[in-house]
């Protein structure tokens, strides 16, 4: 059994803030399992490693013997979380929310221990509120207090519209904490106001207030922008093992420790050792990154899948093998008036480049290989004979066989 101080060290690993940390330590010292809350609005059906950061922290709490309450915000999603927004979020239909929620839950349990997880839907109590109870709830907050939120304050200062229903969001999220009697609530750094609102409401209603634990955003594989499908820098929880392994191996070296703390299931003690070893140049970043990639693939699949993914990665990048299962594309190789094929358009049509212009840029940068040989810069038009049955590689991980 770990001491409260040892538990706190594990919980604080990778966290941005714990407000207040002294209160969390006091709760841990009582020796009773804590109720750890995470609320998620099912606004998108698929989740990636960035979305899974708080799930990983929940799993740490579970492994320390605490209970988790995962709240699916099918009620709050009808309002739309205004956090970090400079405009009103489009409202989803009940059907969209229900479909997204089921997919989210399926993926969340790739991380969480079902035996130590209570799943709740906040429509259960939010949509049951009558006008009398809603007014009593709202009376605990002032407009001035709500306008302290950065996003609301900035929109108000810039004369950007704020719909009245958006003011309800932090109140409803706070009410979730009251209903389930949360000891700790998790959220991203952009959620601190909402988490503190829960702490404030619990106190006003005569309850012991929750502790607020925020987690940083996880940058994507580029190491710069937050992980997002729209940026194309994400690692999905449902990615195939080979793709997942390759994407982890592509992250910049300075991101290794952050990925270990936020996206792996490695022990905090081992991560501390890895961080110290990298800082002292006693560990080679590539070997550490390989171990990280194996860890992440194993977490969502198993050890065998991780080993196979590593072998496939080596075959591709060490042995320069062309993958046997590369997709096929029926290419139009009819030559133009000059007897050539516009390969830049072919790459776009095959889905290997988002545009013809980007395909040209890739060719100029030596990023397009035909049968293992990089096309020279400016070679946008090629002899159709070169492309017949050709093996095409774009970048490090895109492959195609022309048929």
Long-range contacts (C-beta under 8 A, 24 or more apart in sequence): 2-64, 4-28, 4-29, 7-64, 9-268, 10-60, 10-64, 10-268, 11-57, 11-60, 11-61, 11-64, 11-213, 13-60, 13-261, 13-268, 13-271, 13-272, 14-53, 14-57, 14-215, 14-216, 14-258, 14-261, 14-262, 15-57, 15-213, 15-214, 15-215, 16-189, 16-214, 16-215, 16-216, 17-189, 17-192, 17-212, 17-213, 17-214, 18-211, 18-212, 18-213, 19-192, 19-195, 19-196, 19-199, 19-211, 19-212, 19-213, 19-214, 20-211, 21-211, 23-209, 23-211, 24-184, 24-211, 24-213, 27-183, 27-184, 27-211, 33-65, 33-66, 33-67, 34-61, 34-66, 34-67, 34-183, 34-184, 35-66, 35-67, 35-68, 35-69, 35-180, 35-181, 35-182, 35-183, 35-184, 36-61, 36-66, 36-67, 36-68, 36-69, 36-182, 36-183, 36-184, 36-185, 36-186, 37-68, 37-69, 37-71, 37-176, 37-177, 37-180, 37-182, 37-183, 37-184, 37-185, 37-186, 37-210, 38-68, 38-69, 38-70, 38-71, 38-185, 38-186, 38-187, 39-71, 39-73, 39-76, 39-122, 39-173, 39-176, 39-185, 39-187, 40-70, 40-71, 40-72, 40-73, 40-104, 40-108, 41-73, 41-76, 41-77, 41-80, 41-81, 42-72, 42-73, 42-74, 42-77, 42-97, 42-100, 42-101, 42-103, 42-104, 43-77, 43-80, 43-81, 43-89, 43-92, 43-100, 44-100, 45-99, 45-100, 45-103, 45-104, 46-103, 46-107, 46-229, 46-236, 46-237, 46-238, 47-104, 47-107, 47-108, 47-236, 47-237, 48-227, 48-229, 48-234, 48-235, 48-236, 48-237, 49-218, 49-227, 49-234, 49-235, 49-236, 49-237, 49-259, 49-262, 49-263, 49-296, 50-217, 50-218, 50-220, 50-226, 50-227, 50-228, 50-234, 51-237, 52-111, 52-237, 52-263, 53-188, 53-215, 53-216, 53-218, 53-262, 53-263, 54-186, 54-187, 54-188, 54-215, 55-108, 55-111, 55-112, 56-111, 56-262, 56-263, 56-264, 56-265, 57-186, 57-213, 57-215, 58-111, 58-112, 58-117, 58-186, 59-111, 59-112, 59-113, 59-265, 61-184, 62-112, 62-113, 62-116, 62-117, 63-113, 66-116, 67-116, 67-117, 67-118, 68-112, 68-116, 68-117, 68-118, 69-117, 69-118, 69-120, 69-180, 69-182, 70-105, 70-108, 70-112, 70-117, 70-118, 70-119, 70-120, 71-120, 71-121, 71-122, 71-176, 71-180, 72-101, 72-104, 72-105, 72-119, 72-120, 72-121, 72-122, 73-122, 73-173, 73-176, 74-98, 74-101, 74-121, 74-122, 74-123, 75-121, 75-122, 75-123, 75-124, 75-125, 75-126, 75-127, 75-172, 76-122, 76-126, 76-169, 76-172, 76-173, 76-176, 79-165, 79-166, 79-168, 79-169, 79-172, 80-166, 80-169, 81-169, 82-149, 82-151, 82-152, 82-162, 82-166, 82-169, 83-151, 83-188, 83-190, 83-191, 83-193, 83-194, 84-151, 84-190, 85-151, 86-151, 86-154, 86-155, 86-160, 87-155, 87-160, 87-161, 88-161, 88-162, 88-163, 88-166, 107-237, 107-238, 110-237, 110-299, 110-300, 111-299, 118-180, 120-180, 122-172, 122-176, 122-179, 125-175, 125-176, 125-179, 126-172, 126-175, 126-176, 137-171, 137-175, 137-201, 138-168, 138-171, 140-171, 140-200, 140-201, 140-204, 140-205, 141-170, 141-171, 141-197, 141-200, 141-201, 143-167, 146-170, 148-193, 149-193, 150-193, 169-194, 170-194, 170-197, 171-197, 171-201, 173-197, 173-198, 174-198, 174-200, 174-201, 174-202, 175-201, 177-201, 177-202, 177-210, 178-202, 178-205, 178-207, 181-207, 182-210, 183-208, 183-210, 183-211, 184-210, 184-211, 184-212, 184-213, 185-210, 185-211, 185-212, 185-213, 186-213, 186-214, 186-215, 187-212, 187-213, 187-214, 187-215, 188-214, 188-215, 188-216, 188-217, 189-214, 189-215, 189-216, 189-217, 190-217, 215-262, 216-258, 216-262, 218-258, 218-259, 218-262, 218-263, 219-255, 219-258, 221-247, 221-248, 221-250, 221-251, 222-252, 223-251, 223-252, 223-254, 223-255, 235-263, 235-296, 237-300, 241-297, 241-301, 241-305, 241-306, 241-308, 241-309, 242-308, 242-309, 242-312, 242-313, 243-397, 244-293, 244-296, 244-297, 244-300, 244-309, 245-293, 245-294, 245-296, 245-297, 245-306, 245-309, 245-310, 245-312, 245-313, 246-309, 246-313, 246-316, 246-396, 246-397, 247-397, 248-289, 248-292, 248-293, 248-296, 248-297, 249-289, 249-290, 249-293, 249-313, 250-396, 251-289, 253-285, 253-289, 256-285, 256-288, 256-289, 256-292, 259-292, 259-296, 260-292, 260-295, 263-296, 264-292, 264-295, 264-296, 264-299, 265-295, 265-299, 266-292, 266-295, 317-396, 320-372, 322-372, 322-391, 322-393, 322-399, 323-399, 326-391, 326-399, 326-400, 326-401, 327-399, 327-400, 327-401, 328-400, 328-401, 328-402, 328-403, 329-400, 329-401, 329-402, 329-403, 330-403, 331-387, 331-402, 331-403, 333-384, 333-387, 333-388, 333-402, 334-384, 335-384, 336-381, 338-381, 339-383, 339-384, 340-381, 340-382, 340-383, 340-384, 341-381, 341-382, 341-383, 341-384, 341-387, 342-380, 342-381, 343-368, 343-375, 343-379, 343-380, 343-381, 343-382, 343-387, 344-380, 346-387, 347-392, 347-394, 350-392, 350-400, 352-392, 352-394, 352-398, 352-400, 353-394, 362-394, 362-395, 367-394, 367-395, 368-392, 368-393, 368-394, 369-393, 369-394
